[in-house]
Amino acid sequence: MSDSKINMATPPEGVTGEGFFATKLNDVVGLARANSLWPLPFATSCCGIEFMATMASHYDIARFGSERVSFSPRQADMLLVMGTISKKMGPILREVYEQMAEPRWVIAVGACASSGGIFDTYSVLQGIDKIIPVDVYVPGCPPRPEQILDGVLKLQELVKSESVRRRSSPEYQELLASYNIQ
């Protein structure tokens, strides 16, 4: 018999009784989505190395339900953009984002993905939010694995509180239209 203790996610608010538990659909779907985010790493430089450390056994991103790293946009819902994104790579990053199924979330990891970092030049994209919407920004150059995990936890909180119908709301459609994404 194993000595490992199983940690259960905190259940959403609801009504409990003998043999039943009732809660809102939004809360259950948000809980399931938040604890099963499948990452798609888009790594171009040193932040990608820090993400590899985050995946390793010492930091173990699997504790947060993100152990299945996908290298296919069709099988991932959390895009982690790590490193310097040049303007030539911008359309490729955008195409990867558009190939992901809804709901999809984006984390900009590090100074370069968030704002271009120290590369204030004509060839570097000054933040990926110029071409795709970003949900969480992780600071640092490069950020430590703890900071990447903190970004994943912040995204989990966002996903838990997000309405199931948000993605079909006029505000979300307007946000995508502002990026010229259908």
N, C-alpha and C positions, 0 to 999 in steps of 0.2 A: 504494500500500500504506500502510496506517495505521501510525503509530508507537505507537499505544496498546498498552499491555501489559494482557493479560487476567489478572485475579487469579482463581485457582481456590480454591474452598473446600477446607479441609484435610480429607482423607478420614478416615473413622472408622478405628479400629483394626481390623485384620483380617489375614488370611493372604493373602500375594501369591505369585504364581509366574508362570511364563511363560504369558501369555495368560489369566490368571484372577485374580480378587480375590474373596475371600469374607469376609463380615462378618455382624454380627447385623442382623436386620430392624429392630429398634428404632433402631439407629444410623443406618441409611439413611433411614428415615422421618423421624426427628428432624432430620437434616441437611437434607432437602428442605423440611420444614415451616419450619425456622428461617430458611432463606434465601429464603422466598417468602411472608412475612407481608403480607397485604393489609389496610391500615389503614382504619378507619371513624372519621373525626373527629367527635366530639360536642363542638363548641366553643361556649361561651357568652360568653366575654370575652377578656381580654388573652392568655391562654395560647394561644388559637387563632391570634392574630397571630404568636406565636413559632413555632407549628407551621407556619404559612405560610412563614416564613423558613427553617424546616427543610426544607421541600419545594423551596425555590428552589435555583438552581444553585450558590450558594456552599457550602451545607451538604449538599445533594443526598442526601436519604434513599434515593434509588434505588440508591445504592451497596450498600445492605443488603437489596436484594430487595423493597423496599416502595414501588416507584414507582407502583403501581396503586392510587390512592386510590379507595375505593368509597364511594358514598353510599347504598348499599343494604345493610342488615344481612345479607341472604341471600348476598351475594358478598364478605363480609369475614370475617376471622378474628381481627383485632386491633382492639379497641375502645379508642380514646384519648379519655378524658373530660377535657376542658380547660375550666376556668373554674368559676364559682360555679353550683352546682346548687341551685335552690330546692326546697322540699318539694313544690310543685306540679309541678315537672318530674320528680320522682323516679319516678312511675309510667311516664312516657314513656321515661325512660332504661332502666328495667327491661324495658319491652316491646321496646325496641331490642335489648337484650342477649338476651332470650329468642328473638327472631327470628333471631339468628345461629346458624349451624349449628355443631355440634361438630366438631373441637375449636375452642374460642374462648378468647381471652386478653384481659385488661383491663389497661390502664395508666392510673393516675390521675396526671394531669399537673398539677403546681402545688399550692400550699397549699390553695386553695379546694376542689378535687376531692378532695384527700386528707383534709382535716380541717375544712373550712368556712372556713379562713383567718382573716382579721380579722373576718369576718361571723358573730359569735357571737349570732345573733338567732333569733327564733322561726320565721322563714320560710326560713332557709337550712339545707340538709341538712349535717350536721356530718360529712362524709365519705361518699363513694359506697359504701364498704364496709358501710354500714348496709343497702343494698338489693341490691347485687350483689357477688360475690367479686372481689377485685383481686389481680392477680399481681405487678405492679411499681408502686411509688410513685416519682414524680419530684418531688424537692423544688424549692422556689423560688417566688418571687412577682413576676413570672412567671419560670419557668425559662428559661434561655438555650437556644438551639437545640442547643448541645453537650450540655446536660443531657438534652434529649429524646432525642437520639441515644444517649446513654449508657443511658437507659431501654430503648430498642429493643434495644441490645446485650445488656443484662441479660435481657430477655425471650427473645432468641435463645438465650442460654445455657440458660435454663430449658427452652425448647422442645426443644433438642438432647438434653437429659438426661432428658426425660419419656418414660415408657414408652408404647407404643402402646395398651396395655390400661388405662392409668390412668383414662381417662374412663369406663370401665365398671366400675371398682373400687368396692367398697362404701364406701371412704373418700370418694371423689368424690361418690357418690350421697348420702352423709350430709351432705357440705358443701352440695350444692345443696338438700337437704331443710331444712337449717338456714336457708336463705334463702327457703324455701317455693317453690322452683323445681323443676319436674319435668323 
